[in-house]
Amino acid sequence: MPVCCQIGDPPVHCPPMAELTEQQTQEQMTALTGGCEAIYTPEELAARLRLATREGRQLRVKLGLDPTAPDIHLGHTVVLRKMRQFQDLGHKAVLIIGDYTARIGDPSGVNKTRPVLSPEQIGVNAETYLAQAGKVLDTSPEKLEVRRNSEWLDQLTFADVLRLTGQKTVAQMLQRESFKKRLAADEDVYLHEFLYPIMQGYDSVVVEADVELGGTDQTFNNLVGRDLQKAHSRPPQIVMILPILVGLDGVEKMSKSKGNYVGVTDEPNDMFGKLMSIPDELMANYLDLLTDVPADRAAELVDPDKTHPRKAKAELARTIVDRFHGTDAATAAEAEFERVFSKRDVPTEMPEIALPAGKVALVDLIVTAGFAKSKSEARRLIEQNAVSLDGEKVTAIDAEVDPPAGAVLRVGRRRFARITRG
């Protein structure tokens, strides 16, 4: 993947884009506002587009990602796809890797304090983010600038922090929904959590953002950026809020911690199988937020009288796997899914578990296979009738098994492992 600049390098100075006509500016406006939950404000966005046209310059479109986990999932790609729209129209994406803000953890959408990550954890996670975001973004130097916010946040003195915090009131900070919920439940809100939106807002000041993108859970943080830019006598950024992608469970937002996610680096077969498992009612949401399927075709896919839900999901899954792995991988993943799940077969390839001679507790076997993080989780899987050995369900949580070489352990619909004996 071509890289515009290494993380932490100074920004690449790019030539201005060609001047646009008023009609082209309006066309940009129509394309860029599509799919947004809210824009603060559409009038300002239109004015900024016109100004950029007159000045012959790119808009600087900011998105911050905190490396609190090693992988980006499809939920992240909703805003990344909007950022790519800006790039395709000639504008500049400014991707902020929040290696400093990750030390606090964004309290958005959570009702308890997030655990503080170590610098080592943050560094490991950050290494993967650029390559994964590059699966969606144009990484050419004239279209992408990548920065770590430790570049400037590490340099602030305590006096600098006091000046920044003096630009927001406690009453304003308590308007954040997650803080209000915690206070109402008599749960602690720590002072350092107040600093998170201040730091994110200061990022916008430093990189001179024209636009900031975020999900609905980022509305408060993004608007703080507008306030801080005004306080620094700079034009306030336009805030564009995108919908949150619901996870595979159909209830919670997509999140790795909730286990309801599809990672952009998931293997094709896993990605296809996960997408085939979504509830029918999520189809319209996924087609709209994750694909470029035309509206008329999307309408046909969500109408059970025109398209069987299983065929509709297969088209969705094939489209998304194609986007991240290519057409051949998508075709192969669909064929493998049909073979395994429609014909009740097992995969041609699966991990192997080497067992010594003799019996082994089933819960230990499940943990050894990596299908559960603990024995208690393995017991829950057995109680849920999710475990089978060589095609036979095993329902006794205290079962000891002595599977022959070649036996297949299956947990849930998509996890398989073959037994080898030492």
PyMOL commands that set and color helices and strands:
alter all, ss='L'
color gray80, all
select helices_A, chain A and resi 22-33+42-55+74-88+101-103+119-133+150-153+158-165+170-173+177-184+191-207+216-231+268-276+280-290+295-301+309-325+327-342+362-368+375-383
alter helices_A, ss='H'
color red, helices_A
select strands_A, chain A and resi 38-40+60-65+92-97+144-148+211-215+238-242+352-355+360-361+387-389+392-393+400-401+408-411+415-421
alter strands_A, ss='S'
color yellow, strands_A
deselect
rebuild
show_as cartoon
